[in-house]
Amino acid sequence: MRRLALNPCLVIVLAASGFSAYADERKADGSSSASLAPRAKIECSLKRKPGEPLDPPSTAAIPSADSFVASEYFREDITPTAPVKISWLGATFARRFAVKVETTDDTSLQTHVLNNPTNAAQMADELGARAESKLADIWCLLKLQANGESGALQTSSAPNLFFVRDGTGDLGVVDALWGGAGWEIGASPLKNPRAWTPGTRVFSH
């Protein structure tokens, strides 16, 4: 898949499953959200420690030590040496998202479980300004479950959703699903009318 991988200092902190909702996840009358129920809080870092080399070495140009070049990470590779086993990349993801270069900040993500069939635009509206994540955030979580181990990302038939801006700055949906041999990474427009099924795990800031 990739010739470049950061050797991350990965830390995952899972809060109790009853993690309380933020104020803007509450309806005006004080009742809980009808679609998204907040669950665990996750912290993850892709930053290298001082003096820590890139692993594996790569001849690819790197804009800076804190840059995340998406095309160098998201590649189909299910060999035993793959930093993250990825068995499939969707054409939309490759065209719209793999062209991005991002910064590798420490991240703190909130997980949610979808309770009702809901389309992406409705979920983004419900989450508000906190909906947006980055490809670097997704990669950070994938590194924790490179071979389909249990963790923050679901490895059942239910997908994991992230709201990410593409190379043109438009907000879209990136979904990650463990397919048995590796991760399957797809993408779709925010306004796609498809209703995601209950049990879908949604990530936000």
N, C-alpha and C positions, 0 to 999 in steps of 0.2 A: 504494500500500500504506500508507505511513506518512506522517504529517505531521511526525513528530519523529524525529530521528536524532542520536545523539551523533557528534561528529567525533573518532573515536578515534585514540589514539596506538598503533598496532598493531605489535606486534613478534612475529615468529614465529621460534622457534629450534628447528630440527629436529636431534635427535641422530642418531647413527649408527643404522642399522636393527638393529643387534645390541644395542640398549640392554638392560642386564642387568635381570632381574626383581627386584622387591623380595622381601624375605624371606617375606612372607605370601603371595606368589604362588607359592611353592614348596610342594610336598607335604611331609609330615612326613619322608618317606624321602629328601628332597633332590632328587627329580626335578622337572622343570619341569611347569607346569600342563598339564592335558590339553586344556583348552578355549581359554584366552586366552593369546596370546603377546604380550608387551610389545614395542612398537616405538618410535616417536619421542616425544619430550617437546616440548610446545608451551607457549609463554608468550604471553599476549595481554592487552591492557589496553584498557578502554573509558573510562578516566578522561580528562577534558579537561585540557589544560594551563591554567595560570592565565591568565585573560583571554580564553581561546578561546571563541567563541560557539557556541551550538547550531546545527546545520546539518541540515536547513533550520529556519527559525524556526517556532514552533508556538504556538498559543493554548492548548494543553492545559495543565492544571495539573500542575506537577511538584513532588512533595513536598520534594525537596531536590536539590542539584546532583549528588549521588552516588546518586540513586534510578533504578532501571530499571523503568519501567511497561510491563509486557509487552504490553499491548493497544495501546500506541502504536508498537510496533516490529514485532510479528508481524502483518502485514496482507498480504492478497493484492494484489500489484502487480507487473506485468511491464513497465511503461512504461520508456522509456530513462532517466528521471530517478529511478527507484526506487533507494534506497540499497542494498537487497538485493532481487533479483528473487525473489519468492515467487509461484508459480503456483497453489498449493493449500494450504489449511489444513484439517486434519481437524476434524470436529465435536467429537470428544473433546478434542483439544488446545484448541480455542476455549473449550470449556465448563470444563475442569478447570485449564488452565495459563495461558491468556491473561489471567486475572483477577489474576495475581500482581504484587506490587511487591517488587523485590529491591534490594540494594545492588550497586554496580558496583566490585567489588574487582579488583585485578590477579589474574590467574589463571594457574595452571600445570597443564596437563593431560597425562596419560599416555595414549597411544594403545595399543590392543591389536588384534590380528587374531584373529578367531574361527576356530579350527581344526576344530571339530566341531559338528554341529547341536546347539544348546543353547537352552533357553528362558531368558527374562529373569531369573526367580527364581534359577536356577542360576548365571547370570553374576554377579548381585548378591552371592550368597553367596560366590562365589570371590573377588570383589574386596574384600569386607568393608566396613569403614568408609570406604574411599576411593572407593566406587562413586559417591557422590552428586555431581552437578554442579548448575549453576544455568542458568536460561534466559539470563541475561546472558552466561554462558560460551558458550552456543550462538550467540548473536547476535554475539559478538566474533569467532568463527571464521567465521560467515557473511559478516561485513563484509569479511574477507580474500578471500573468493571470491564476491563479490556477483553476478557474472555467469557463474558456473560455471568460473572459472579453476582451475587445478590447485593443490593445497595439502594441508593436513592432512585436510580433508574429502574423501572419495571422491566423484568425479563420474561414476563408472560406474554400472552397474545395482545395485551392492552398496550397502546402506544404511549410515548412520552412526547409532550408538545412544548415548543419554545417559540416565542415571538421575537423574530430577529430581522433587522434591516438588511436588505440585499445590497448589491454593489451600486445600485442607483439611489439608495436611500429610502426605498419603499419598505414598509413593514410587511413581513410575510410570516408564514408558519413553517417551522422546521420540525419534522417528526422523526423520532428514533425508535426503532423496534428491534428487539433481539430475535433473529431468525433461526437460531440454532447453530449455524456455522459461523455467524458473525452478525454485526449490527447492520441494519438496513436504514439508510438515511434518505428521507424524502423531503420535499418542500411543496408548498402550494400557496396561492394568493390569499391574502387576508379575507377577501370578499367571496371566496369560494363558499357556496351555499351548503356544502356538505355538513351534516350534523355529526359531530364526534360522539362516540358512544359513552355511556356512563362507565366509570372505572378508568377512563383516560387520566393520566397524570400530567398536570400542567405546572410549568415552572415560571416563576416571575421573580422580580427583585423586591 
